[in-house]
Amino acid sequence: MKKSLSVLFTAVALGLSTSAVADENAFNDGDKAVEYRQKALSVMQQNFAAMAEMVKGEVDYDAQVFANRANDFEKLAGIPWSGFAVEGAMPGDNSDALTAIWDNWEDFQQRSNDLQQYASKLASAAESGSMDNIKPVFMDTAQTCKGCHDEYKD
């Protein structure tokens, strides 16, 4: 009886720890994690590209649209990173991520934190409605994106 209870408690504990990891990451395997981060980064890129068109003067600047895009970008900036931390989510045939991410994990995490900070600054600058306030923060944010892509994306 004691052995049965011990096995039961061990099984429950393992189940709970596995469940906690699955809940923390919101996916069950590496392929789902890759898909998750790719989709999040794609939506971020679409918002950023729409803002870039306004910054470059390729489309008319609309302060409200820009602010909406900047706010969405800020909200999204924290989302994709957990998709890099799941076992089996390292690069393969379905990812442009380089192994350098996992070789330089602390740097990668710092860059993701930097992006989140710039995204917040960009959303704040967008509230002013002034392209003069927006453009330098936008350029800093773009450089942060480019720096990470140069190091960690194929």
C-alpha positions in Angstrom: 0.0 0.0 0.0 2.8 2.4 0.9 4.5 1.7 -2.4 1.3 2.3 -4.3 0.8 5.7 -2.6 4.4 6.6 -3.2 4.1 5.8 -6.9 0.8 7.7 -7.1 2.3 10.8 -5.4 5.3 10.6 -7.7 3.1 10.4 -10.8 0.9 13.3 -9.7 4.0 15.4 -8.9 5.5 14.7 -12.4 2.1 15.4 -14.0 1.8 18.7 -12.2 5.4 19.8 -13.1 4.8 18.8 -16.8 1.5 20.7 -16.7 3.2 23.8 -15.2 5.8 23.8 -18.0 3.2 23.3 -20.7 1.1 26.1 -19.2 4.1 28.4 -18.8 5.0 28.1 -22.5 1.5 27.5 -24.0 2.8 24.8 -26.3 3.5 21.1 -26.1 6.5 20.7 -28.3 9.3 22.5 -30.2 7.4 22.7 -33.5 4.5 24.5 -31.9 6.9 26.9 -30.1 8.6 27.7 -33.5 5.2 28.3 -35.1 4.1 30.5 -32.2 7.2 32.7 -32.3 7.2 33.0 -36.0 3.6 34.1 -36.1 4.1 36.6 -33.3 7.2 38.0 -35.0 5.3 38.2 -38.3 2.5 40.3 -36.8 5.2 42.5 -35.2 6.9 43.0 -38.5 3.6 43.9 -40.3 2.9 46.6 -37.7 6.5 47.9 -37.9 6.4 47.9 -41.7 3.3 50.0 -41.7 4.9 52.5 -39.4 8.1 52.5 -41.5 6.1 53.5 -44.6 4.9 56.6 -42.7 8.3 57.4 -41.3 9.8 57.2 -44.8 7.0 59.3 -46.3 5.9 56.5 -48.6 2.3 56.8 -47.3 0.7 59.8 -45.6 1.3 60.1 -41.9 -1.8 59.4 -39.9 -1.1 60.1 -36.2 -3.9 57.8 -35.0 -3.0 54.9 -37.2 0.6 55.2 -36.3 -0.2 55.3 -32.6 -2.4 52.2 -33.0 0.4 50.4 -34.8 2.9 51.5 -32.2 0.6 50.3 -29.3 0.1 47.0 -31.0 3.8 46.6 -31.6 4.5 47.4 -27.9 2.0 44.7 -26.8 3.5 42.2 -29.1 7.1 42.9 -28.2 7.0 40.6 -25.2 5.2 37.7 -26.8 7.6 35.7 -29.1 10.5 35.1 -26.7 9.1 32.2 -24.8 8.9 30.3 -28.1 12.7 30.2 -28.1 12.9 28.6 -24.7 11.1 25.4 -25.3 13.0 22.1 -25.6 13.2 21.2 -29.3 12.5 24.7 -30.6 16.0 25.2 -31.8 16.5 25.8 -35.5 15.8 23.2 -38.1 14.1 23.0 -41.5 11.2 25.2 -40.4 13.1 28.1 -38.9 15.5 31.0 -39.8 16.8 31.1 -36.2 20.5 30.5 -35.9 22.0 28.3 -33.2 23.9 31.4 -32.1 20.7 32.3 -30.1 21.2 29.4 -27.8 25.0 29.7 -27.8 24.6 33.4 -26.7 21.4 33.1 -24.7 22.0 35.9 -22.3 22.8 38.3 -25.2 19.7 37.2 -27.0 17.6 37.8 -23.9 19.1 41.2 -23.4 18.3 42.1 -27.0 14.7 41.0 -26.5 14.5 43.1 -23.4 16.0 46.1 -25.3 13.4 45.7 -28.0 10.6 45.7 -25.5 11.9 48.9 -24.0 12.2 50.6 -27.4 8.7 49.4 -28.3 7.4 51.1 -25.2 9.3 54.3 -26.0 7.9 54.2 -29.5 4.4 53.9 -28.3 5.0 56.9 -25.9 6.5 59.0 -28.7 3.5 58.1 -31.0 1.2 59.6 -28.4 2.7 63.0 -29.1 1.5 62.9 -32.7 4.8 64.5 -33.7 6.9 62.8 -36.4 9.9 64.8 -35.0 9.5 63.0 -31.7 8.7 59.6 -33.3 11.4 59.3 -35.9 14.5 59.1 -33.7 12.8 56.5 -31.4 11.6 54.6 -34.5 15.2 54.5 -35.9 16.6 53.2 -32.6 13.9 50.5 -32.5 14.7 49.6 -36.1 18.4 49.3 -35.3 17.6 47.0 -32.4 15.6 44.8 -34.7 18.4 44.8 -37.3 21.1 44.1 -34.8 19.3 41.0 -33.6 18.5 39.8 -37.1 22.1 40.3 -38.1 23.3 38.1 -35.3 20.6 35.5 -34.9 18.6 35.1 -38.1 19.5 33.3 -41.3 
